[in-house]
Amino acid sequence: MGIPNDLKYTKDHEWLRAEGTKVFVGITDHAQEALGDVVFVELPAVGKTVAAGDAVAVVESVKAVAEVYSAVAGKVAAVNEALADDPGLLNADPYGQHVFVIETEGGLPDTLMDSVGYACFLEESEQ
């Protein structure tokens, strides 16, 4: 699966998409592939205040448990309820399924990678 050009990426393998003051956060194809079959997603409470770098959600697979971090500060505005019933959606369509949405006033940080930067990061990580 390719790395979408319209998203930003973290070194923790999350993707972010800003729409106005809302930032959608999900896991990358690389992350879901490394995890294997996702069997459970622990979603945060809507309204929860988070700081940049906070672990906000948990994704459990047959192989491992991984935290999903927020790269921005704000409040959890929404969660992807469909993942509670069908966590495998993250395996089937990682870039089409956000985990949570943060309402923020700060926008996206400059430290995030674009698709080219993330591809280079993945390449360097494999060496």
The first five atom37 places (N, CA, C, CB, O) and aatype in JSON, in Angstrom:
{
  "aatype": [12, 7, 9, 14, 2, 3, 10, 11, 18, 16, 11, 3, 8, 6, 17, 10, 1, 0, 6, 7, 16, 11, 19, 13, 19, 7, 9, 16, 3, 8, 0, 5, 6, 0, 10, 7, 3, 19, 19, 13, 19, 6, 10, 14, 0, 19, 7, 11, 16, 19, 0, 0, 7, 3, 0, 19, 0, 19, 19, 6, 15, 19, 11, 0, 19, 0, 6, 19, 18, 15, 0, 19, 0, 7, 11, 19, 0, 0, 19, 2, 6, 0, 10, 0, 3, 3, 14, 7, 10, 10, 2, 0, 3, 14, 18, 7, 5, 8, 19, 13, 19, 9, 6, 16, 6, 7, 7, 10, 14, 3, 16, 10, 12, 3, 15, 19, 7, 18, 0, 4, 13, 10, 6, 6, 15, 6, 5],
  "atom_mask": [
    [1, 1, 1, 1, 1],
    [1, 1, 1, 0, 1],
    [1, 1, 1, 1, 1],
    [1, 1, 1, 1, 1],
    [1, 1, 1, 1, 1],
    [1, 1, 1, 1, 1],
    [1, 1, 1, 1, 1],
    [1, 1, 1, 1, 1],
    [1, 1, 1, 1, 1],
    [1, 1, 1, 1, 1],
    [1, 1, 1, 1, 1],
    [1, 1, 1, 1, 1],
    [1, 1, 1, 1, 1],
    [1, 1, 1, 1, 1],
    [1, 1, 1, 1, 1],
    [1, 1, 1, 1, 1],
    [1, 1, 1, 1, 1],
    [1, 1, 1, 1, 1],
    [1, 1, 1, 1, 1],
    [1, 1, 1, 0, 1],
    [1, 1, 1, 1, 1],
    [1, 1, 1, 1, 1],
    [1, 1, 1, 1, 1],
    [1, 1, 1, 1, 1],
    [1, 1, 1, 1, 1],
    [1, 1, 1, 0, 1],
    [1, 1, 1, 1, 1],
    [1, 1, 1, 1, 1],
    [1, 1, 1, 1, 1],
    [1, 1, 1, 1, 1],
    [1, 1, 1, 1, 1],
    [1, 1, 1, 1, 1],
    [1, 1, 1, 1, 1],
    [1, 1, 1, 1, 1],
    [1, 1, 1, 1, 1],
    [1, 1, 1, 0, 1],
    [1, 1, 1, 1, 1],
    [1, 1, 1, 1, 1],
    [1, 1, 1, 1, 1],
    [1, 1, 1, 1, 1],
    [1, 1, 1, 1, 1],
    [1, 1, 1, 1, 1],
    [1, 1, 1, 1, 1],
    [1, 1, 1, 1, 1],
    [1, 1, 1, 1, 1],
    [1, 1, 1, 1, 1],
    [1, 1, 1, 0, 1],
    [1, 1, 1, 1, 1],
    [1, 1, 1, 1, 1],
    [1, 1, 1, 1, 1],
    [1, 1, 1, 1, 1],
    [1, 1, 1, 1, 1],
    [1, 1, 1, 0, 1],
    [1, 1, 1, 1, 1],
    [1, 1, 1, 1, 1],
    [1, 1, 1, 1, 1],
    [1, 1, 1, 1, 1],
    [1, 1, 1, 1, 1],
    [1, 1, 1, 1, 1],
    [1, 1, 1, 1, 1],
    [1, 1, 1, 1, 1],
    [1, 1, 1, 1, 1],
    [1, 1, 1, 1, 1],
    [1, 1, 1, 1, 1],
    [1, 1, 1, 1, 1],
    [1, 1, 1, 1, 1],
    [1, 1, 1, 1, 1],
    [1, 1, 1, 1, 1],
    [1, 1, 1, 1, 1],
    [1, 1, 1, 1, 1],
    [1, 1, 1, 1, 1],
    [1, 1, 1, 1, 1],
    [1, 1, 1, 1, 1],
    [1, 1, 1, 0, 1],
    [1, 1, 1, 1, 1],
    [1, 1, 1, 1, 1],
    [1, 1, 1, 1, 1],
    [1, 1, 1, 1, 1],
    [1, 1, 1, 1, 1],
    [1, 1, 1, 1, 1],
    [1, 1, 1, 1, 1],
    [1, 1, 1, 1, 1],
    [1, 1, 1, 1, 1],
    [1, 1, 1, 1, 1],
    [1, 1, 1, 1, 1],
    [1, 1, 1, 1, 1],
    [1, 1, 1, 1, 1],
    [1, 1, 1, 0, 1],
    [1, 1, 1, 1, 1],
    [1, 1, 1, 1, 1],
    [1, 1, 1, 1, 1],
    [1, 1, 1, 1, 1],
    [1, 1, 1, 1, 1],
    [1, 1, 1, 1, 1],
    [1, 1, 1, 1, 1],
    [1, 1, 1, 0, 1],
    [1, 1, 1, 1, 1],
    [1, 1, 1, 1, 1],
    [1, 1, 1, 1, 1],
    [1, 1, 1, 1, 1],
    [1, 1, 1, 1, 1],
    [1, 1, 1, 1, 1],
    [1, 1, 1, 1, 1],
    [1, 1, 1, 1, 1],
    [1, 1, 1, 1, 1],
    [1, 1, 1, 0, 1],
    [1, 1, 1, 0, 1],
    [1, 1, 1, 1, 1],
    [1, 1, 1, 1, 1],
    [1, 1, 1, 1, 1],
    [1, 1, 1, 1, 1],
    [1, 1, 1, 1, 1],
    [1, 1, 1, 1, 1],
    [1, 1, 1, 1, 1],
    [1, 1, 1, 1, 1],
    [1, 1, 1, 1, 1],
    [1, 1, 1, 0, 1],
    [1, 1, 1, 1, 1],
    [1, 1, 1, 1, 1],
    [1, 1, 1, 1, 1],
    [1, 1, 1, 1, 1],
    [1, 1, 1, 1, 1],
    [1, 1, 1, 1, 1],
    [1, 1, 1, 1, 1],
    [1, 1, 1, 1, 1],
    [1, 1, 1, 1, 1],
    [1, 1, 1, 1, 1]
  ],
  "atom_positions": [
    [[0.86, -1.19, 0.0], [0.0, 0.0, 0.0], [0.89, 1.23, 0.0], [-0.97, 0.01, 1.24], [1.87, 1.29, 0.74]],
    [[0.57, 2.2, -0.81], [1.35, 3.43, -0.87], [1.14, 4.3, 0.35], [0.0, 0.0, 0.0], [0.26, 4.04, 1.17]],
    [[1.95, 5.31, 0.46], [1.85, 6.27, 1.56], [1.15, 7.51, 1.01], [3.28, 6.62, 2.17], [1.72, 8.21, 0.17]],
    [[-0.07, 7.8, 1.46], [-0.81, 8.94, 0.92], [-0.06, 10.27, 1.09], [-2.17, 9.04, 1.61], [0.55, 10.53, 2.12]],
    [[-0.13, 11.09, 0.04], [0.55, 12.39, 0.03], [-0.17, 13.46, 0.84], [0.73, 12.86, -1.38], [0.43, 14.48, 1.19]],
    [[-1.46, 13.25, 1.13], [-2.25, 14.31, 1.77], [-2.25, 14.21, 3.3], [-3.67, 14.26, 1.27], [-3.01, 14.92, 3.96]],
    [[-1.41, 13.35, 3.86], [-1.35, 13.16, 5.3], [0.02, 13.56, 5.83], [-1.67, 11.7, 5.68], [0.97, 13.7, 5.06]],
    [[0.12, 13.73, 7.14], [1.39, 13.95, 7.83], [1.62, 12.72, 8.71], [1.38, 15.29, 8.67], [0.68, 12.0, 9.06]],
    [[2.89, 12.49, 9.08], [3.26, 11.25, 9.75], [4.18, 11.5, 10.94], [3.93, 10.3, 8.78], [4.93, 12.47, 10.96]],
    [[4.09, 10.6, 11.93], [4.96, 10.66, 13.1], [5.94, 9.48, 13.07], [4.13, 10.65, 14.42], [5.75, 8.52, 12.33]],
    [[6.97, 9.58, 13.89], [7.92, 8.48, 14.02], [7.32, 7.29, 14.77], [9.19, 8.95, 14.74], [7.9, 6.21, 14.8]],
    [[6.16, 7.5, 15.38], [5.45, 6.42, 16.07], [4.45, 5.73, 15.14], [4.73, 6.96, 17.3], [3.66, 4.9, 15.58]],
    [[4.49, 6.08, 13.86], [3.67, 5.45, 12.82], [2.18, 5.79, 12.92], [3.84, 3.96, 12.87], [1.32, 4.96, 12.65]],
    [[1.91, 7.04, 13.31], [0.55, 7.56, 13.21], [0.49, 8.49, 12.01], [0.13, 8.31, 14.51], [1.49, 9.1, 11.62]],
    [[-0.69, 8.58, 11.42], [-0.93, 9.57, 10.38], [-1.88, 10.62, 10.94], [-1.51, 8.92, 9.08], [-2.69, 10.33, 11.82]],
    [[-1.77, 11.84, 10.41], [-2.63, 12.94, 10.84], [-3.15, 13.68, 9.62], [-1.88, 13.89, 11.78], [-2.43, 13.89, 8.64]],
    [[-4.4, 14.08, 9.7], [-5.02, 14.89, 8.64], [-5.78, 16.02, 9.32], [-5.97, 14.02, 7.73], [-6.7, 15.78, 10.11]],
    [[-5.4, 17.26, 9.0], [-6.07, 18.42, 9.58], [-7.21, 18.86, 8.69], [-5.07, 19.57, 9.8], [-7.07, 18.96, 7.47]],
    [[-8.34, 19.11, 9.31], [-9.51, 19.69, 8.64], [-10.0, 20.82, 9.52], [-10.65, 18.61, 8.39], [-10.75, 20.61, 10.47]],
    [[-9.56, 22.03, 9.21], [-9.87, 23.17, 10.07], [-9.18, 23.0, 11.4], [0.0, 0.0, 0.0], [-7.96, 22.82, 11.45]],
    [[-9.94, 23.05, 12.49], [-9.36, 22.89, 13.83], [-9.39, 21.45, 14.3], [-10.1, 23.76, 14.82], [-8.96, 21.15, 15.42]],
    [[-9.88, 20.55, 13.47], [-9.93, 19.13, 13.83], [-8.76, 18.38, 13.19], [-11.28, 18.5, 13.39], [-8.44, 18.6, 12.02]],
    [[-8.14, 17.5, 13.96], [-7.04, 16.67, 13.47], [-7.44, 15.21, 13.63], [-5.7, 16.99, 14.23], [-7.66, 14.74, 14.75]],
    [[-7.54, 14.51, 12.51], [-7.86, 13.09, 12.5], [-6.56, 12.31, 12.68], [-8.59, 12.69, 11.18], [-5.55, 12.63, 12.04]],
    [[-6.57, 11.29, 13.54], [-5.37, 10.52, 13.84], [-5.66, 9.03, 13.62], [-4.9, 10.78, 15.3], [-6.67, 8.51, 14.1]],
    [[-4.76, 8.37, 12.9], [-4.89, 6.94, 12.68], [-3.52, 6.29, 12.68], [0.0, 0.0, 0.0], [-2.51, 6.96, 12.92]],
    [[-3.48, 5.0, 12.4], [-2.2, 4.3, 12.33], [-1.87, 4.03, 10.87], [-2.24, 2.97, 13.15], [-2.76, 3.87, 10.04]],
    [[-0.58, 3.97, 10.57], [-0.14, 3.78, 9.2], [-0.24, 2.32, 8.78], [1.29, 4.26, 9.03], [-0.43, 1.42, 9.6]],
    [[-0.11, 2.11, 7.49], [-0.08, 0.75, 6.96], [1.09, -0.02, 7.56], [0.03, 0.77, 5.42], [0.95, -1.2, 7.89]],
    [[2.22, 0.63, 7.71], [3.38, -0.02, 8.33], [3.04, -0.49, 9.74], [4.59, 0.96, 8.37], [3.39, -1.61, 10.12]],
    [[2.35, 0.34, 10.52], [1.99, -0.01, 11.89], [1.05, -1.2, 11.93], [1.34, 1.19, 12.6], [1.27, -2.13, 12.7]],
    [[0.02, -1.19, 11.09], [-0.93, -2.3, 11.13], [-0.28, -3.59, 10.65], [-2.17, -1.98, 10.28], [-0.61, -4.67, 11.13]],
    [[0.65, -3.46, 9.7], [1.35, -4.64, 9.21], [2.25, -5.23, 10.3], [2.19, -4.29, 7.97], [2.31, -6.45, 10.47]],
    [[2.93, -4.36, 11.03], [3.8, -4.82, 12.12], [3.0, -5.45, 13.25], [4.62, -3.65, 12.65], [3.45, -6.4, 13.88]],
    [[1.8, -4.92, 13.51], [0.96, -5.45, 14.57], [0.34, -6.79, 14.21], [-0.13, -4.46, 14.91], [0.19, -7.66, 15.07]],
    [[-0.02, -6.97, 12.97], [-0.76, -8.17, 12.58], [-2.25, -7.92, 12.76], [0.0, 0.0, 0.0], [-2.69, -6.77, 12.78]],
    [[-3.01, -8.98, 12.88], [-4.47, -8.87, 12.97], [-4.89, -8.11, 14.23], [-5.11, -10.25, 12.96], [-4.66, -8.57, 15.35]],
    [[-5.52, -6.95, 14.03], [-6.0, -6.13, 15.15], [-7.27, -6.77, 15.7], [-6.25, -4.64, 14.71], [-8.22, -7.04, 14.95]],
    [[-7.28, -7.01, 17.02], [-8.42, -7.69, 17.64], [-9.2, -6.8, 18.62], [-7.94, -8.91, 18.37], [-10.32, -7.13, 19.01]],
    [[-8.61, -5.65, 19.01], [-9.28, -4.78, 19.97], [-8.7, -3.38, 19.86], [-9.14, -5.33, 21.42], [-7.49, -3.21, 19.67]],
    [[-9.56, -2.37, 19.98], [-9.13, -0.99, 20.02], [-9.77, -0.33, 21.24], [-9.49, -0.22, 18.7], [-11.0, -0.3, 21.36]],
    [[-8.94, 0.2, 22.13], [-9.43, 0.94, 23.28], [-9.46, 2.42, 22.9], [-8.54, 0.7, 24.56], [-8.42, 3.06, 22.74]],
    [[-10.66, 2.94, 22.75], [-10.84, 4.33, 22.32], [-10.86, 5.27, 23.51], [-12.13, 4.47, 21.5], [-11.3, 4.88, 24.59]],
    [[-10.41, 6.5, 23.34], [-10.44, 7.46, 24.44], [-11.86, 8.01, 24.65], [-9.47, 8.61, 24.17], [-12.73, 7.85, 23.8]],
    [[-12.05, 8.64, 25.79], [-13.33, 9.29, 26.08], [-13.41, 10.61, 25.31], [-13.5, 9.53, 27.6], [-12.45, 11.38, 25.3]],
    [[-14.53, 10.85, 24.68], [-14.75, 12.13, 24.01], [-14.75, 13.22, 25.09], [-16.1, 12.14, 23.18], [-15.37, 13.05, 26.14]],
    [[-14.06, 14.31, 24.82], [-13.95, 15.4, 25.78], [-12.66, 15.37, 26.59], [0.0, 0.0, 0.0], [-12.33, 16.34, 27.27]],
    [[-11.92, 14.26, 26.52], [-10.66, 14.14, 27.26], [-9.65, 15.14, 26.72], [-10.11, 12.69, 27.15], [-9.48, 15.27, 25.51]],
    [[-8.98, 15.85, 27.61], [-7.93, 16.79, 27.24], [-6.61, 16.03, 27.11], [-7.81, 17.94, 28.27], [-6.26, 15.23, 27.98]],
    [[-5.89, 16.28, 26.02], [-4.62, 15.6, 25.79], [-3.53, 16.63, 25.46], [-4.75, 14.56, 24.65], [-3.8, 17.69, 24.9]],
    [[-2.31, 16.27, 25.82], [-1.14, 17.07, 25.45], [-0.46, 16.4, 24.28], [-0.15, 17.23, 26.66], [-0.63, 15.2, 24.06]],
    [[0.3, 17.16, 23.53], [1.07, 16.57, 22.44], [2.01, 15.52, 23.02], [1.86, 17.66, 21.65], [2.72, 15.78, 23.99]],
    [[2.0, 14.34, 22.42], [2.84, 13.25, 22.88], [2.14, 12.27, 23.8], [0.0, 0.0, 0.0], [2.69, 11.21, 24.12]],
    [[0.93, 12.6, 24.24], [0.17, 11.69, 25.11], [-0.29, 10.45, 24.37], [-1.04, 12.41, 25.71], [-0.66, 10.51, 23.2]],
    [[-0.26, 9.32, 25.07], [-0.9, 8.1, 24.56], [-2.4, 8.3, 24.75], [-0.38, 6.79, 25.31], [-2.86, 8.59, 25.85]],
    [[-3.16, 8.16, 23.66], [-4.59, 8.47, 23.7], [-5.45, 7.23, 23.52], [-4.92, 9.5, 22.63], [-6.54, 7.15, 24.08]],
    [[-4.99, 6.28, 22.74], [-5.76, 5.05, 22.46], [-4.8, 3.87, 22.49], [-6.5, 5.14, 21.08], [-3.58, 4.03, 22.49]],
    [[-5.37, 2.67, 22.52], [-4.58, 1.44, 22.52], [-5.12, 0.52, 21.44], [-4.62, 0.74, 23.92], [-6.33, 0.32, 21.31]],
    [[-4.2, -0.04, 20.65], [-4.55, -1.01, 19.62], [-3.91, -2.34, 20.0], [-4.08, -0.53, 18.19], [-2.7, -2.42, 20.19]],
    [[-4.74, -3.38, 20.11], [-4.24, -4.7, 20.47], [-4.39, -5.63, 19.27], [-5.0, -5.28, 21.7], [-5.4, -5.62, 18.57]],
    [[-3.34, -6.43, 19.06], [-3.37, -7.4, 17.97], [-3.03, -8.77, 18.53], [-2.4, -7.01, 16.84], [-2.8, -8.93, 19.73]],
    [[-3.0, -9.75, 17.65], [-2.63, -11.09, 18.09], [-1.15, -11.14, 18.48], [-2.91, -12.11, 16.97], [-0.74, -12.04, 19.21]],
    [[-0.35, -10.17, 18.02], [1.09, -10.15, 18.3], [1.5, -9.2, 19.42], [1.82, -9.78, 17.07], [2.42, -9.5, 20.18]],
    [[0.82, -8.06, 19.52], [1.32, -7.01, 20.41], [0.22, -6.02, 20.8], [2.46, -6.27, 19.74], [-0.9, -6.05, 20.29]],
    [[0.59, -5.14, 21.72], [-0.25, -4.03, 22.13], [0.52, -2.76, 21.81], [-0.65, -4.11, 23.66], [1.7, -2.65, 22.14]],
    [[-0.14, -1.8, 21.16], [0.52, -0.54, 20.8], [-0.35, 0.63, 21.21], [0.83, -0.49, 19.29], [-1.57, 0.6, 21.08]],
    [[0.31, 1.67, 21.69], [-0.41, 2.89, 22.02], [-0.45, 3.79, 20.79], [0.25, 3.61, 23.21], [0.47, 3.8, 19.98]],
    [[-1.53, 4.55, 20.69], [-1.66, 5.55, 19.62], [-1.55, 6.91, 20.29], [-3.04, 5.4, 18.82], [-2.32, 7.23, 21.2]],
    [[-0.58, 7.69, 19.83], [-0.27, 8.98, 20.44], [-0.9, 10.12, 19.66], [1.24, 9.17, 20.52], [-1.24, 10.0, 18.48]],
    [[-1.06, 11.24, 20.36], [-1.51, 12.46, 19.7], [-0.3, 13.37, 19.52], [-2.63, 13.17, 20.52], [0.44, 13.62, 20.47]],
    [[-0.1, 13.86, 18.32], [1.0, 14.78, 18.05], [0.6, 16.22, 18.33], [1.47, 14.64, 16.6], [1.42, 17.13, 18.23]],
    [[-0.67, 16.43, 18.68], [-1.18, 17.77, 18.96], [-1.9, 17.81, 20.3], [-2.12, 18.23, 17.83], [-2.41, 16.8, 20.77]],
    [[-1.93, 18.98, 20.9], [-2.67, 19.18, 22.14], [-4.1, 19.6, 21.81], [-1.98, 20.25, 23.04], [-4.35, 20.25, 20.79]],
    [[-5.01, 19.23, 22.68], [-6.4, 19.62, 22.49], [-7.34, 18.7, 23.24], [0.0, 0.0, 0.0], [-6.97, 18.09, 24.25]],
    [[-8.55, 18.6, 22.73], [-9.56, 17.72, 23.33], [-10.0, 16.69, 22.31], [-10.78, 18.53, 23.84], [-10.08, 16.98, 21.12]],
    [[-10.29, 15.49, 22.79], [-10.82, 14.45, 21.91], [-12.22, 14.88, 21.51], [-10.82, 13.04, 22.62], [-13.12, 14.99, 22.34]],
    [[-12.39, 15.13, 20.21], [-13.68, 15.61, 19.69], [-14.57, 14.47, 19.23], [-13.45, 16.57, 18.53], [-15.79, 14.59, 19.25]],
    [[-13.95, 13.35, 18.81], [-14.71, 12.21, 18.31], [-13.81, 10.99, 18.3], [-15.29, 12.5, 16.89], [-12.58, 11.1, 18.31]],
    [[-14.43, 9.83, 18.27], [-13.71, 8.56, 18.11], [-14.4, 7.76, 17.02], [-13.67, 7.76, 19.46], [-15.56, 8.0, 16.69]],
    [[-13.67, 6.83, 16.46], [-14.23, 5.98, 15.41], [-14.9, 4.78, 16.07], [-13.12, 5.53, 14.4], [-14.27, 3.75, 16.3]],
    [[-16.2, 4.93, 16.36], [-16.96, 3.89, 17.06], [-16.98, 2.56, 16.3], [-18.39, 4.36, 17.29], [-17.11, 1.5, 16.91]],
    [[-16.85, 2.61, 14.97], [-16.88, 1.39, 14.17], [-15.75, 0.44, 14.57], [-16.76, 1.73, 12.67], [-15.88, -0.77, 14.41]],
    [[-14.65, 0.98, 15.08], [-13.52, 0.14, 15.49], [-13.83, -0.69, 16.72], [-12.31, 1.0, 15.75], [-13.23, -1.75, 16.91]],
    [[-14.75, -0.24, 17.55], [-15.14, -1.01, 18.73], [-15.79, -2.33, 18.31], [-16.1, -0.19, 19.62], [-15.57, -3.36, 18.94]],
    [[-16.59, -2.28, 17.25], [-17.28, -3.48, 16.77], [-16.44, -4.28, 15.78], [-18.6, -3.09, 16.12], [-16.57, -5.5, 15.7]],
    [[-15.58, -3.6, 15.03], [-14.79, -4.27, 14.0], [-13.38, -3.69, 13.95], [-15.47, -4.13, 12.61], [-13.06, -2.91, 13.05]],
    [[-12.52, -4.07, 14.92], [-11.17, -3.51, 14.96], [-10.33, -3.87, 13.73], [-10.47, -3.99, 16.2], [-9.35, -3.19, 13.43]],
    [[-10.7, -4.92, 13.03], [-9.99, -5.33, 11.82], [-10.07, -4.31, 10.7], [0.0, 0.0, 0.0], [-9.35, -4.43, 9.71]],
    [[-10.95, -3.32, 10.84], [-11.01, -2.24, 9.84], [-9.66, -1.54, 9.71], [-12.1, -1.22, 10.21], [-9.32, -1.04, 8.64]],
    [[-8.88, -1.51, 10.8], [-7.56, -0.89, 10.75], [-6.61, -1.68, 9.85], [-6.97, -0.78, 12.15], [-5.73, -1.1, 9.22]],
    [[-6.79, -3.0, 9.79], [-5.97, -3.81, 8.89], [-6.42, -3.64, 7.45], [-6.03, -5.29, 9.29], [-5.6, -3.55, 6.54]],
    [[-7.73, -3.6, 7.25], [-8.28, -3.55, 5.9], [-8.05, -2.2, 5.22], [-9.76, -3.85, 5.93], [-7.82, -2.14, 4.02]],
    [[-8.12, -1.11, 6.0], [-8.03, 0.24, 5.41], [-7.41, 1.21, 6.42], [-9.43, 0.74, 4.97], [-8.11, 2.08, 6.94]],
    [[-6.11, 1.07, 6.7], [-5.51, 1.9, 7.75], [-5.59, 3.4, 7.48], [-4.08, 1.51, 7.95], [-5.7, 4.19, 8.42]],
    [[-5.53, 3.81, 6.22], [-5.57, 5.25, 5.93], [-7.01, 5.76, 5.78], [-4.79, 5.54, 4.65], [-7.23, 6.97, 5.72]],
    [[-7.97, 4.87, 5.72], [-9.37, 5.26, 5.63], [-10.09, 5.22, 6.96], [0.0, 0.0, 0.0], [-11.25, 5.62, 7.05]],
    [[-9.41, 4.72, 8.0], [-10.02, 4.58, 9.32], [-9.22, 5.36, 10.35], [-10.12, 3.09, 9.72], [-8.14, 4.93, 10.75]],
    [[-9.75, 6.51, 10.78], [-9.09, 7.22, 11.88], [-9.42, 6.5, 13.18], [-9.55, 8.71, 11.94], [-10.39, 5.74, 13.25]],
    [[-8.63, 6.74, 14.21], [-8.9, 6.18, 15.53], [-9.64, 7.21, 16.38], [-7.59, 5.72, 16.23], [-10.62, 6.9, 17.05]],
    [[-9.14, 8.46, 16.34], [-9.78, 9.53, 17.1], [-9.55, 10.86, 16.39], [-9.24, 9.58, 18.56], [-8.74, 10.96, 15.47]],
    [[-10.28, 11.88, 16.86], [-10.17, 13.24, 16.31], [-9.88, 14.18, 17.47], [-11.48, 13.67, 15.54], [-10.55, 14.13, 18.51]],
    [[-8.88, 15.04, 17.29], [-8.53, 16.04, 18.31], [-8.96, 17.42, 17.81], [-7.0, 16.0, 18.63], [-8.65, 17.81, 16.69]],
    [[-9.65, 18.14, 18.66], [-9.97, 19.55, 18.4], [-8.81, 20.36, 18.97], [-11.38, 19.99, 19.05], [-8.54, 20.32, 20.17]],
    [[-8.13, 21.09, 18.1], [-6.93, 21.82, 18.53], [-6.95, 23.24, 17.99], [-5.66, 21.09, 18.06], [-7.6, 23.53, 16.98]],
    [[-6.25, 24.1, 18.66], [-6.11, 25.47, 18.18], [-4.73, 25.72, 17.6], [-6.39, 26.46, 19.31], [-4.48, 26.75, 16.99]],
    [[-3.83, 24.75, 17.8], [-2.45, 24.97, 17.42], [-2.06, 24.53, 16.03], [0.0, 0.0, 0.0], [-0.96, 24.86, 15.58]],
    [[-2.9, 23.81, 15.33], [-2.53, 23.29, 14.01], [-1.53, 22.15, 14.13], [0.0, 0.0, 0.0], [-1.26, 21.68, 15.24]],
    [[-0.99, 21.72, 13.02], [-0.05, 20.61, 13.0], [1.37, 21.11, 13.26], [-0.12, 19.86, 11.67], [1.77, 22.15, 12.73]],
    [[2.14, 20.38, 14.07], [3.52, 20.81, 14.33], [4.42, 20.62, 13.11], [4.09, 20.03, 15.52], [4.17, 19.76, 12.27]],
    [[5.46, 21.42, 13.04], [6.42, 21.35, 11.93], [7.26, 20.08, 11.96], [7.33, 22.56, 11.95], [7.93, 19.75, 10.98]],
    [[7.25, 19.37, 13.08], [8.08, 18.17, 13.23], [7.51, 16.95, 12.5], [8.24, 17.85, 14.7], [8.19, 15.94, 12.38]],
    [[6.28, 17.05, 12.03], [5.67, 15.92, 11.33], [6.31, 15.74, 9.95], [4.16, 16.12, 11.19], [6.78, 16.7, 9.34]],
    [[6.32, 14.51, 9.48], [6.89, 14.2, 8.17], [5.81, 14.19, 7.1], [7.6, 12.85, 8.21], [4.65, 13.86, 7.38]],
    [[6.19, 14.56, 5.88], [5.3, 14.36, 4.74], [5.51, 12.93, 4.24], [5.56, 15.42, 3.6], [6.29, 12.19, 4.82]],
    [[4.82, 12.55, 3.17], [4.89, 11.16, 2.7], [6.31, 10.76, 2.28], [3.94, 10.97, 1.53], [6.73, 9.63, 2.52]],
    [[7.04, 11.69, 1.66], [8.42, 11.39, 1.24], [9.32, 11.2, 2.47], [8.97, 12.53, 0.33], [10.11, 10.27, 2.52]],
    [[9.18, 12.09, 3.42], [9.97, 11.98, 4.66], [9.67, 10.7, 5.41], [0.0, 0.0, 0.0], [10.57, 10.06, 5.94]],
    [[8.38, 10.32, 5.45], [8.0, 9.09, 6.15], [8.56, 7.87, 5.42], [6.46, 8.98, 6.27], [9.05, 6.94, 6.06]],
    [[8.5, 7.86, 4.1], [9.06, 6.75, 3.32], [10.56, 6.62, 3.59], [8.8, 6.96, 1.81], [11.06, 5.51, 3.75]],
    [[11.27, 7.73, 3.65], [12.71, 7.71, 3.96], [12.95, 7.21, 5.38], [13.32, 9.12, 3.79], [13.88, 6.44, 5.62]],
    [[12.11, 7.65, 6.31], [12.21, 7.19, 7.7], [12.04, 5.67, 7.78], [11.15, 7.89, 8.59], [12.8, 5.0, 8.47]],
    [[11.06, 5.13, 7.07], [10.84, 3.68, 7.05], [12.05, 2.96, 6.47], [9.58, 3.33, 6.25], [12.48, 1.93, 6.99]],
    [[12.59, 3.5, 5.4], [13.75, 2.9, 4.74], [14.95, 2.87, 5.69], [14.1, 3.67, 3.46], [15.64, 1.86, 5.79]],
    [[15.19, 3.98, 6.37], [16.3, 4.06, 7.33], [16.1, 3.12, 8.5], [16.46, 5.48, 7.83], [17.06, 2.55, 9.01]],
    [[14.85, 2.95, 8.93], [14.54, 2.09, 10.08], [14.81, 0.62, 9.76], [13.08, 2.27, 10.5], [15.13, -0.16, 10.66]],
    [[14.69, 0.25, 8.5], [14.87, -1.14, 8.11], [16.34, -1.52, 7.94], [14.12, -1.42, 6.83], [16.67, -2.7, 7.82]],
    [[17.21, -0.52, 7.94], [18.64, -0.81, 7.74], [19.32, -1.2, 9.02], [19.35, 0.37, 7.13], [20.52, -1.47, 9.02]]
  ]
}
